[in-house]
Amino acid sequence: MGITRKHIMQEQINTEHIADDAITNAKIADDAVTSSKIKKSFGSESTVSVDAGGTYTIPAGIYLVSLGANTACEYTPDGGTTWRTLIAAGGGGVVISDGVSVRLNNSGTAAEDSYLMPLG
């Protein structure tokens, strides 16, 4: 058992070394969403109180969320028959809502607050 040493030749990388299917600036459509087209400021945080056993549908938009201890963020893939946990109770994260398919669900025994901060 020993150490194998290999010599690596230094080469300048140019477009000849880029695979034909690689993504390059020239291949990105003019109307594509890029970081320069996304507003990166947040609006004012809002407090949402969800009653025990109740739900609150998150309005359309992109949000940072911080959930109450018994409140989860859920989404439905089928119009409301099935609800799946997106962010577990007490957690936080980024939520994208269409205004219909994403909700807060308080499974606790008392009303509690969660916080939403929209991307403006």
MODELLER restraints for C-alpha pairs under 7 A, 6 or more apart:
rsr = mdl.restraints
at = mdl.atoms
rsr.add(forms.Gaussian(group=physical.xy_distance, feature=features.Distance(at['CA:39:A'], at['CA:120:A']), mean=6.54, stdev=0.5))
rsr.add(forms.Gaussian(group=physical.xy_distance, feature=features.Distance(at['CA:40:A'], at['CA:119:A']), mean=6.86, stdev=0.5))
rsr.add(forms.Gaussian(group=physical.xy_distance, feature=features.Distance(at['CA:41:A'], at['CA:119:A']), mean=5.99, stdev=0.5))
rsr.add(forms.Gaussian(group=physical.xy_distance, feature=features.Distance(at['CA:41:A'], at['CA:120:A']), mean=5.59, stdev=0.5))
rsr.add(forms.Gaussian(group=physical.xy_distance, feature=features.Distance(at['CA:42:A'], at['CA:117:A']), mean=6.55, stdev=0.5))
rsr.add(forms.Gaussian(group=physical.xy_distance, feature=features.Distance(at['CA:42:A'], at['CA:118:A']), mean=5.60, stdev=0.5))
rsr.add(forms.Gaussian(group=physical.xy_distance, feature=features.Distance(at['CA:42:A'], at['CA:119:A']), mean=4.36, stdev=0.5))
rsr.add(forms.Gaussian(group=physical.xy_distance, feature=features.Distance(at['CA:42:A'], at['CA:120:A']), mean=5.01, stdev=0.5))
rsr.add(forms.Gaussian(group=physical.xy_distance, feature=features.Distance(at['CA:43:A'], at['CA:117:A']), mean=6.18, stdev=0.5))
rsr.add(forms.Gaussian(group=physical.xy_distance, feature=features.Distance(at['CA:43:A'], at['CA:118:A']), mean=5.25, stdev=0.5))
rsr.add(forms.Gaussian(group=physical.xy_distance, feature=features.Distance(at['CA:43:A'], at['CA:119:A']), mean=5.98, stdev=0.5))
rsr.add(forms.Gaussian(group=physical.xy_distance, feature=features.Distance(at['CA:43:A'], at['CA:120:A']), mean=5.17, stdev=0.5))
rsr.add(forms.Gaussian(group=physical.xy_distance, feature=features.Distance(at['CA:44:A'], at['CA:117:A']), mean=6.05, stdev=0.5))
rsr.add(forms.Gaussian(group=physical.xy_distance, feature=features.Distance(at['CA:45:A'], at['CA:115:A']), mean=6.59, stdev=0.5))
rsr.add(forms.Gaussian(group=physical.xy_distance, feature=features.Distance(at['CA:45:A'], at['CA:116:A']), mean=5.53, stdev=0.5))
rsr.add(forms.Gaussian(group=physical.xy_distance, feature=features.Distance(at['CA:45:A'], at['CA:117:A']), mean=4.22, stdev=0.5))
rsr.add(forms.Gaussian(group=physical.xy_distance, feature=features.Distance(at['CA:46:A'], at['CA:115:A']), mean=5.71, stdev=0.5))
rsr.add(forms.Gaussian(group=physical.xy_distance, feature=features.Distance(at['CA:46:A'], at['CA:116:A']), mean=5.32, stdev=0.5))
rsr.add(forms.Gaussian(group=physical.xy_distance, feature=features.Distance(at['CA:46:A'], at['CA:117:A']), mean=6.34, stdev=0.5))
rsr.add(forms.Gaussian(group=physical.xy_distance, feature=features.Distance(at['CA:47:A'], at['CA:113:A']), mean=6.31, stdev=0.5))
rsr.add(forms.Gaussian(group=physical.xy_distance, feature=features.Distance(at['CA:47:A'], at['CA:114:A']), mean=5.88, stdev=0.5))
rsr.add(forms.Gaussian(group=physical.xy_distance, feature=features.Distance(at['CA:47:A'], at['CA:115:A']), mean=4.73, stdev=0.5))
rsr.add(forms.Gaussian(group=physical.xy_distance, feature=features.Distance(at['CA:47:A'], at['CA:116:A']), mean=6.57, stdev=0.5))
rsr.add(forms.Gaussian(group=physical.xy_distance, feature=features.Distance(at['CA:48:A'], at['CA:113:A']), mean=5.49, stdev=0.5))
rsr.add(forms.Gaussian(group=physical.xy_distance, feature=features.Distance(at['CA:48:A'], at['CA:114:A']), mean=5.28, stdev=0.5))
rsr.add(forms.Gaussian(group=physical.xy_distance, feature=features.Distance(at['CA:48:A'], at['CA:115:A']), mean=6.03, stdev=0.5))
rsr.add(forms.Gaussian(group=physical.xy_distance, feature=features.Distance(at['CA:49:A'], at['CA:111:A']), mean=6.45, stdev=0.5))
rsr.add(forms.Gaussian(group=physical.xy_distance, feature=features.Distance(at['CA:49:A'], at['CA:112:A']), mean=5.41, stdev=0.5))
rsr.add(forms.Gaussian(group=physical.xy_distance, feature=features.Distance(at['CA:49:A'], at['CA:113:A']), mean=4.34, stdev=0.5))
rsr.add(forms.Gaussian(group=physical.xy_distance, feature=features.Distance(at['CA:49:A'], at['CA:114:A']), mean=6.40, stdev=0.5))
rsr.add(forms.Gaussian(group=physical.xy_distance, feature=features.Distance(at['CA:50:A'], at['CA:56:A']), mean=6.50, stdev=0.5))
rsr.add(forms.Gaussian(group=physical.xy_distance, feature=features.Distance(at['CA:50:A'], at['CA:106:A']), mean=6.24, stdev=0.5))
rsr.add(forms.Gaussian(group=physical.xy_distance, feature=features.Distance(at['CA:50:A'], at['CA:111:A']), mean=5.43, stdev=0.5))
rsr.add(forms.Gaussian(group=physical.xy_distance, feature=features.Distance(at['CA:50:A'], at['CA:112:A']), mean=5.67, stdev=0.5))
rsr.add(forms.Gaussian(group=physical.xy_distance, feature=features.Distance(at['CA:50:A'], at['CA:113:A']), mean=6.40, stdev=0.5))
rsr.add(forms.Gaussian(group=physical.xy_distance, feature=features.Distance(at['CA:51:A'], at['CA:106:A']), mean=6.82, stdev=0.5))
rsr.add(forms.Gaussian(group=physical.xy_distance, feature=features.Distance(at['CA:51:A'], at['CA:110:A']), mean=6.40, stdev=0.5))
rsr.add(forms.Gaussian(group=physical.xy_distance, feature=features.Distance(at['CA:51:A'], at['CA:111:A']), mean=4.00, stdev=0.5))
rsr.add(forms.Gaussian(group=physical.xy_distance, feature=features.Distance(at['CA:51:A'], at['CA:112:A']), mean=6.66, stdev=0.5))
rsr.add(forms.Gaussian(group=physical.xy_distance, feature=features.Distance(at['CA:52:A'], at['CA:106:A']), mean=5.72, stdev=0.5))
rsr.add(forms.Gaussian(group=physical.xy_distance, feature=features.Distance(at['CA:52:A'], at['CA:107:A']), mean=6.37, stdev=0.5))
rsr.add(forms.Gaussian(group=physical.xy_distance, feature=features.Distance(at['CA:52:A'], at['CA:108:A']), mean=5.39, stdev=0.5))
rsr.add(forms.Gaussian(group=physical.xy_distance, feature=features.Distance(at['CA:52:A'], at['CA:109:A']), mean=4.94, stdev=0.5))
rsr.add(forms.Gaussian(group=physical.xy_distance, feature=features.Distance(at['CA:52:A'], at['CA:110:A']), mean=4.56, stdev=0.5))
rsr.add(forms.Gaussian(group=physical.xy_distance, feature=features.Distance(at['CA:52:A'], at['CA:111:A']), mean=4.77, stdev=0.5))
rsr.add(forms.Gaussian(group=physical.xy_distance, feature=features.Distance(at['CA:53:A'], at['CA:106:A']), mean=5.28, stdev=0.5))
rsr.add(forms.Gaussian(group=physical.xy_distance, feature=features.Distance(at['CA:53:A'], at['CA:107:A']), mean=5.02, stdev=0.5))
rsr.add(forms.Gaussian(group=physical.xy_distance, feature=features.Distance(at['CA:53:A'], at['CA:108:A']), mean=6.31, stdev=0.5))
rsr.add(forms.Gaussian(group=physical.xy_distance, feature=features.Distance(at['CA:53:A'], at['CA:109:A']), mean=6.97, stdev=0.5))
rsr.add(forms.Gaussian(group=physical.xy_distance, feature=features.Distance(at['CA:54:A'], at['CA:105:A']), mean=6.05, stdev=0.5))
rsr.add(forms.Gaussian(group=physical.xy_distance, feature=features.Distance(at['CA:54:A'], at['CA:106:A']), mean=5.60, stdev=0.5))
rsr.add(forms.Gaussian(group=physical.xy_distance, feature=features.Distance(at['CA:55:A'], at['CA:103:A']), mean=6.49, stdev=0.5))
rsr.add(forms.Gaussian(group=physical.xy_distance, feature=features.Distance(at['CA:55:A'], at['CA:104:A']), mean=5.36, stdev=0.5))
rsr.add(forms.Gaussian(group=physical.xy_distance, feature=features.Distance(at['CA:55:A'], at['CA:105:A']), mean=4.48, stdev=0.5))
rsr.add(forms.Gaussian(group=physical.xy_distance, feature=features.Distance(at['CA:55:A'], at['CA:106:A']), mean=6.27, stdev=0.5))
rsr.add(forms.Gaussian(group=physical.xy_distance, feature=features.Distance(at['CA:56:A'], at['CA:103:A']), mean=5.37, stdev=0.5))
rsr.add(forms.Gaussian(group=physical.xy_distance, feature=features.Distance(at['CA:56:A'], at['CA:104:A']), mean=5.08, stdev=0.5))
rsr.add(forms.Gaussian(group=physical.xy_distance, feature=features.Distance(at['CA:56:A'], at['CA:105:A']), mean=6.75, stdev=0.5))
rsr.add(forms.Gaussian(group=physical.xy_distance, feature=features.Distance(at['CA:57:A'], at['CA:99:A']), mean=6.77, stdev=0.5))
rsr.add(forms.Gaussian(group=physical.xy_distance, feature=features.Distance(at['CA:57:A'], at['CA:100:A']), mean=6.54, stdev=0.5))
rsr.add(forms.Gaussian(group=physical.xy_distance, feature=features.Distance(at['CA:57:A'], at['CA:102:A']), mean=6.02, stdev=0.5))
rsr.add(forms.Gaussian(group=physical.xy_distance, feature=features.Distance(at['CA:57:A'], at['CA:103:A']), mean=4.20, stdev=0.5))
rsr.add(forms.Gaussian(group=physical.xy_distance, feature=features.Distance(at['CA:57:A'], at['CA:104:A']), mean=6.41, stdev=0.5))
rsr.add(forms.Gaussian(group=physical.xy_distance, feature=features.Distance(at['CA:58:A'], at['CA:97:A']), mean=6.38, stdev=0.5))
rsr.add(forms.Gaussian(group=physical.xy_distance, feature=features.Distance(at['CA:58:A'], at['CA:99:A']), mean=5.77, stdev=0.5))
rsr.add(forms.Gaussian(group=physical.xy_distance, feature=features.Distance(at['CA:58:A'], at['CA:102:A']), mean=5.86, stdev=0.5))
rsr.add(forms.Gaussian(group=physical.xy_distance, feature=features.Distance(at['CA:58:A'], at['CA:103:A']), mean=5.31, stdev=0.5))
rsr.add(forms.Gaussian(group=physical.xy_distance, feature=features.Distance(at['CA:59:A'], at['CA:97:A']), mean=6.49, stdev=0.5))
rsr.add(forms.Gaussian(group=physical.xy_distance, feature=features.Distance(at['CA:59:A'], at['CA:98:A']), mean=6.96, stdev=0.5))
rsr.add(forms.Gaussian(group=physical.xy_distance, feature=features.Distance(at['CA:59:A'], at['CA:99:A']), mean=4.21, stdev=0.5))
rsr.add(forms.Gaussian(group=physical.xy_distance, feature=features.Distance(at['CA:60:A'], at['CA:97:A']), mean=4.78, stdev=0.5))
rsr.add(forms.Gaussian(group=physical.xy_distance, feature=features.Distance(at['CA:60:A'], at['CA:98:A']), mean=4.38, stdev=0.5))
rsr.add(forms.Gaussian(group=physical.xy_distance, feature=features.Distance(at['CA:60:A'], at['CA:99:A']), mean=3.86, stdev=0.5))
rsr.add(forms.Gaussian(group=physical.xy_distance, feature=features.Distance(at['CA:61:A'], at['CA:96:A']), mean=5.83, stdev=0.5))
rsr.add(forms.Gaussian(group=physical.xy_distance, feature=features.Distance(at['CA:61:A'], at['CA:97:A']), mean=5.30, stdev=0.5))
rsr.add(forms.Gaussian(group=physical.xy_distance, feature=features.Distance(at['CA:61:A'], at['CA:98:A']), mean=6.61, stdev=0.5))
rsr.add(forms.Gaussian(group=physical.xy_distance, feature=features.Distance(at['CA:61:A'], at['CA:118:A']), mean=6.92, stdev=0.5))
rsr.add(forms.Gaussian(group=physical.xy_distance, feature=features.Distance(at['CA:62:A'], at['CA:95:A']), mean=5.69, stdev=0.5))
rsr.add(forms.Gaussian(group=physical.xy_distance, feature=features.Distance(at['CA:62:A'], at['CA:96:A']), mean=4.45, stdev=0.5))
rsr.add(forms.Gaussian(group=physical.xy_distance, feature=features.Distance(at['CA:62:A'], at['CA:97:A']), mean=6.34, stdev=0.5))
rsr.add(forms.Gaussian(group=physical.xy_distance, feature=features.Distance(at['CA:62:A'], at['CA:118:A']), mean=5.77, stdev=0.5))
rsr.add(forms.Gaussian(group=physical.xy_distance, feature=features.Distance(at['CA:62:A'], at['CA:119:A']), mean=5.56, stdev=0.5))
rsr.add(forms.Gaussian(group=physical.xy_distance, feature=features.Distance(at['CA:63:A'], at['CA:94:A']), mean=5.67, stdev=0.5))
rsr.add(forms.Gaussian(group=physical.xy_distance, feature=features.Distance(at['CA:63:A'], at['CA:95:A']), mean=5.18, stdev=0.5))
rsr.add(forms.Gaussian(group=physical.xy_distance, feature=features.Distance(at['CA:63:A'], at['CA:96:A']), mean=6.46, stdev=0.5))
rsr.add(forms.Gaussian(group=physical.xy_distance, feature=features.Distance(at['CA:63:A'], at['CA:116:A']), mean=6.02, stdev=0.5))
rsr.add(forms.Gaussian(group=physical.xy_distance, feature=features.Distance(at['CA:63:A'], at['CA:117:A']), mean=5.25, stdev=0.5))
rsr.add(forms.Gaussian(group=physical.xy_distance, feature=features.Distance(at['CA:63:A'], at['CA:118:A']), mean=4.31, stdev=0.5))
rsr.add(forms.Gaussian(group=physical.xy_distance, feature=features.Distance(at['CA:63:A'], at['CA:119:A']), mean=5.77, stdev=0.5))
rsr.add(forms.Gaussian(group=physical.xy_distance, feature=features.Distance(at['CA:64:A'], at['CA:93:A']), mean=5.67, stdev=0.5))
rsr.add(forms.Gaussian(group=physical.xy_distance, feature=features.Distance(at['CA:64:A'], at['CA:94:A']), mean=4.67, stdev=0.5))
rsr.add(forms.Gaussian(group=physical.xy_distance, feature=features.Distance(at['CA:64:A'], at['CA:95:A']), mean=6.36, stdev=0.5))
rsr.add(forms.Gaussian(group=physical.xy_distance, feature=features.Distance(at['CA:64:A'], at['CA:116:A']), mean=5.84, stdev=0.5))
rsr.add(forms.Gaussian(group=physical.xy_distance, feature=features.Distance(at['CA:64:A'], at['CA:117:A']), mean=5.11, stdev=0.5))
rsr.add(forms.Gaussian(group=physical.xy_distance, feature=features.Distance(at['CA:64:A'], at['CA:118:A']), mean=6.47, stdev=0.5))
rsr.add(forms.Gaussian(group=physical.xy_distance, feature=features.Distance(at['CA:65:A'], at['CA:92:A']), mean=5.22, stdev=0.5))
rsr.add(forms.Gaussian(group=physical.xy_distance, feature=features.Distance(at['CA:65:A'], at['CA:93:A']), mean=5.48, stdev=0.5))
rsr.add(forms.Gaussian(group=physical.xy_distance, feature=features.Distance(at['CA:65:A'], at['CA:94:A']), mean=6.24, stdev=0.5))
rsr.add(forms.Gaussian(group=physical.xy_distance, feature=features.Distance(at['CA:65:A'], at['CA:95:A']), mean=6.96, stdev=0.5))
rsr.add(forms.Gaussian(group=physical.xy_distance, feature=features.Distance(at['CA:65:A'], at['CA:115:A']), mean=5.60, stdev=0.5))
rsr.add(forms.Gaussian(group=physical.xy_distance, feature=features.Distance(at['CA:65:A'], at['CA:116:A']), mean=4.71, stdev=0.5))
rsr.add(forms.Gaussian(group=physical.xy_distance, feature=features.Distance(at['CA:65:A'], at['CA:117:A']), mean=6.45, stdev=0.5))
rsr.add(forms.Gaussian(group=physical.xy_distance, feature=features.Distance(at['CA:66:A'], at['CA:91:A']), mean=6.17, stdev=0.5))
rsr.add(forms.Gaussian(group=physical.xy_distance, feature=features.Distance(at['CA:66:A'], at['CA:92:A']), mean=4.36, stdev=0.5))
rsr.add(forms.Gaussian(group=physical.xy_distance, feature=features.Distance(at['CA:66:A'], at['CA:93:A']), mean=6.92, stdev=0.5))
rsr.add(forms.Gaussian(group=physical.xy_distance, feature=features.Distance(at['CA:66:A'], at['CA:114:A']), mean=5.77, stdev=0.5))
rsr.add(forms.Gaussian(group=physical.xy_distance, feature=features.Distance(at['CA:66:A'], at['CA:115:A']), mean=5.12, stdev=0.5))
rsr.add(forms.Gaussian(group=physical.xy_distance, feature=features.Distance(at['CA:66:A'], at['CA:116:A']), mean=6.73, stdev=0.5))
rsr.add(forms.Gaussian(group=physical.xy_distance, feature=features.Distance(at['CA:67:A'], at['CA:89:A']), mean=6.34, stdev=0.5))
rsr.add(forms.Gaussian(group=physical.xy_distance, feature=features.Distance(at['CA:67:A'], at['CA:90:A']), mean=4.82, stdev=0.5))
rsr.add(forms.Gaussian(group=physical.xy_distance, feature=features.Distance(at['CA:67:A'], at['CA:91:A']), mean=5.49, stdev=0.5))
rsr.add(forms.Gaussian(group=physical.xy_distance, feature=features.Distance(at['CA:67:A'], at['CA:92:A']), mean=5.89, stdev=0.5))
rsr.add(forms.Gaussian(group=physical.xy_distance, feature=features.Distance(at['CA:67:A'], at['CA:114:A']), mean=4.51, stdev=0.5))
rsr.add(forms.Gaussian(group=physical.xy_distance, feature=features.Distance(at['CA:67:A'], at['CA:115:A']), mean=6.41, stdev=0.5))
rsr.add(forms.Gaussian(group=physical.xy_distance, feature=features.Distance(at['CA:68:A'], at['CA:89:A']), mean=6.63, stdev=0.5))
rsr.add(forms.Gaussian(group=physical.xy_distance, feature=features.Distance(at['CA:68:A'], at['CA:90:A']), mean=4.92, stdev=0.5))
rsr.add(forms.Gaussian(group=physical.xy_distance, feature=features.Distance(at['CA:68:A'], at['CA:112:A']), mean=6.05, stdev=0.5))
rsr.add(forms.Gaussian(group=physical.xy_distance, feature=features.Distance(at['CA:68:A'], at['CA:113:A']), mean=5.61, stdev=0.5))
rsr.add(forms.Gaussian(group=physical.xy_distance, feature=features.Distance(at['CA:68:A'], at['CA:114:A']), mean=4.99, stdev=0.5))
rsr.add(forms.Gaussian(group=physical.xy_distance, feature=features.Distance(at['CA:69:A'], at['CA:89:A']), mean=5.56, stdev=0.5))
rsr.add(forms.Gaussian(group=physical.xy_distance, feature=features.Distance(at['CA:69:A'], at['CA:90:A']), mean=3.97, stdev=0.5))
rsr.add(forms.Gaussian(group=physical.xy_distance, feature=features.Distance(at['CA:70:A'], at['CA:89:A']), mean=5.05, stdev=0.5))
rsr.add(forms.Gaussian(group=physical.xy_distance, feature=features.Distance(at['CA:70:A'], at['CA:90:A']), mean=6.15, stdev=0.5))
rsr.add(forms.Gaussian(group=physical.xy_distance, feature=features.Distance(at['CA:70:A'], at['CA:106:A']), mean=5.56, stdev=0.5))
rsr.add(forms.Gaussian(group=physical.xy_distance, feature=features.Distance(at['CA:70:A'], at['CA:107:A']), mean=5.66, stdev=0.5))
rsr.add(forms.Gaussian(group=physical.xy_distance, feature=features.Distance(at['CA:70:A'], at['CA:108:A']), mean=5.16, stdev=0.5))
rsr.add(forms.Gaussian(group=physical.xy_distance, feature=features.Distance(at['CA:71:A'], at['CA:89:A']), mean=4.56, stdev=0.5))
rsr.add(forms.Gaussian(group=physical.xy_distance, feature=features.Distance(at['CA:71:A'], at['CA:90:A']), mean=6.25, stdev=0.5))
rsr.add(forms.Gaussian(group=physical.xy_distance, feature=features.Distance(at['CA:71:A'], at['CA:104:A']), mean=6.31, stdev=0.5))
rsr.add(forms.Gaussian(group=physical.xy_distance, feature=features.Distance(at['CA:71:A'], at['CA:105:A']), mean=5.29, stdev=0.5))
rsr.add(forms.Gaussian(group=physical.xy_distance, feature=features.Distance(at['CA:71:A'], at['CA:106:A']), mean=4.14, stdev=0.5))
rsr.add(forms.Gaussian(group=physical.xy_distance, feature=features.Distance(at['CA:71:A'], at['CA:107:A']), mean=6.27, stdev=0.5))
rsr.add(forms.Gaussian(group=physical.xy_distance, feature=features.Distance(at['CA:72:A'], at['CA:85:A']), mean=6.77, stdev=0.5))
rsr.add(forms.Gaussian(group=physical.xy_distance, feature=features.Distance(at['CA:72:A'], at['CA:87:A']), mean=5.83, stdev=0.5))
rsr.add(forms.Gaussian(group=physical.xy_distance, feature=features.Distance(at['CA:72:A'], at['CA:88:A']), mean=4.92, stdev=0.5))
rsr.add(forms.Gaussian(group=physical.xy_distance, feature=features.Distance(at['CA:72:A'], at['CA:89:A']), mean=3.97, stdev=0.5))
rsr.add(forms.Gaussian(group=physical.xy_distance, feature=features.Distance(at['CA:72:A'], at['CA:90:A']), mean=6.91, stdev=0.5))
rsr.add(forms.Gaussian(group=physical.xy_distance, feature=features.Distance(at['CA:72:A'], at['CA:104:A']), mean=5.65, stdev=0.5))
rsr.add(forms.Gaussian(group=physical.xy_distance, feature=features.Distance(at['CA:72:A'], at['CA:105:A']), mean=5.33, stdev=0.5))
rsr.add(forms.Gaussian(group=physical.xy_distance, feature=features.Distance(at['CA:72:A'], at['CA:106:A']), mean=6.54, stdev=0.5))
rsr.add(forms.Gaussian(group=physical.xy_distance, feature=features.Distance(at['CA:73:A'], at['CA:85:A']), mean=6.08, stdev=0.5))
rsr.add(forms.Gaussian(group=physical.xy_distance, feature=features.Distance(at['CA:73:A'], at['CA:86:A']), mean=5.48, stdev=0.5))
rsr.add(forms.Gaussian(group=physical.xy_distance, feature=features.Distance(at['CA:73:A'], at['CA:87:A']), mean=5.02, stdev=0.5))
rsr.add(forms.Gaussian(group=physical.xy_distance, feature=features.Distance(at['CA:73:A'], at['CA:88:A']), mean=6.61, stdev=0.5))
rsr.add(forms.Gaussian(group=physical.xy_distance, feature=features.Distance(at['CA:73:A'], at['CA:103:A']), mean=5.73, stdev=0.5))
rsr.add(forms.Gaussian(group=physical.xy_distance, feature=features.Distance(at['CA:73:A'], at['CA:104:A']), mean=4.58, stdev=0.5))
rsr.add(forms.Gaussian(group=physical.xy_distance, feature=features.Distance(at['CA:73:A'], at['CA:105:A']), mean=6.34, stdev=0.5))
rsr.add(forms.Gaussian(group=physical.xy_distance, feature=features.Distance(at['CA:74:A'], at['CA:83:A']), mean=6.02, stdev=0.5))
rsr.add(forms.Gaussian(group=physical.xy_distance, feature=features.Distance(at['CA:74:A'], at['CA:84:A']), mean=5.29, stdev=0.5))
rsr.add(forms.Gaussian(group=physical.xy_distance, feature=features.Distance(at['CA:74:A'], at['CA:85:A']), mean=4.44, stdev=0.5))
rsr.add(forms.Gaussian(group=physical.xy_distance, feature=features.Distance(at['CA:74:A'], at['CA:86:A']), mean=4.97, stdev=0.5))
rsr.add(forms.Gaussian(group=physical.xy_distance, feature=features.Distance(at['CA:74:A'], at['CA:87:A']), mean=6.89, stdev=0.5))
rsr.add(forms.Gaussian(group=physical.xy_distance, feature=features.Distance(at['CA:74:A'], at['CA:102:A']), mean=5.66, stdev=0.5))
rsr.add(forms.Gaussian(group=physical.xy_distance, feature=features.Distance(at['CA:74:A'], at['CA:103:A']), mean=5.36, stdev=0.5))
rsr.add(forms.Gaussian(group=physical.xy_distance, feature=features.Distance(at['CA:74:A'], at['CA:104:A']), mean=6.22, stdev=0.5))
rsr.add(forms.Gaussian(group=physical.xy_distance, feature=features.Distance(at['CA:75:A'], at['CA:83:A']), mean=5.52, stdev=0.5))
rsr.add(forms.Gaussian(group=physical.xy_distance, feature=features.Distance(at['CA:75:A'], at['CA:84:A']), mean=5.46, stdev=0.5))
rsr.add(forms.Gaussian(group=physical.xy_distance, feature=features.Distance(at['CA:75:A'], at['CA:85:A']), mean=6.62, stdev=0.5))
rsr.add(forms.Gaussian(group=physical.xy_distance, feature=features.Distance(at['CA:75:A'], at['CA:86:A']), mean=6.40, stdev=0.5))
rsr.add(forms.Gaussian(group=physical.xy_distance, feature=features.Distance(at['CA:75:A'], at['CA:101:A']), mean=5.37, stdev=0.5))
rsr.add(forms.Gaussian(group=physical.xy_distance, feature=features.Distance(at['CA:75:A'], at['CA:102:A']), mean=4.36, stdev=0.5))
rsr.add(forms.Gaussian(group=physical.xy_distance, feature=features.Distance(at['CA:75:A'], at['CA:103:A']), mean=6.35, stdev=0.5))
rsr.add(forms.Gaussian(group=physical.xy_distance, feature=features.Distance(at['CA:76:A'], at['CA:82:A']), mean=5.66, stdev=0.5))
rsr.add(forms.Gaussian(group=physical.xy_distance, feature=features.Distance(at['CA:76:A'], at['CA:83:A']), mean=4.65, stdev=0.5))
rsr.add(forms.Gaussian(group=physical.xy_distance, feature=features.Distance(at['CA:76:A'], at['CA:84:A']), mean=6.25, stdev=0.5))
rsr.add(forms.Gaussian(group=physical.xy_distance, feature=features.Distance(at['CA:76:A'], at['CA:101:A']), mean=5.25, stdev=0.5))
rsr.add(forms.Gaussian(group=physical.xy_distance, feature=features.Distance(at['CA:76:A'], at['CA:102:A']), mean=6.68, stdev=0.5))
rsr.add(forms.Gaussian(group=physical.xy_distance, feature=features.Distance(at['CA:79:A'], at['CA:101:A']), mean=6.85, stdev=0.5))
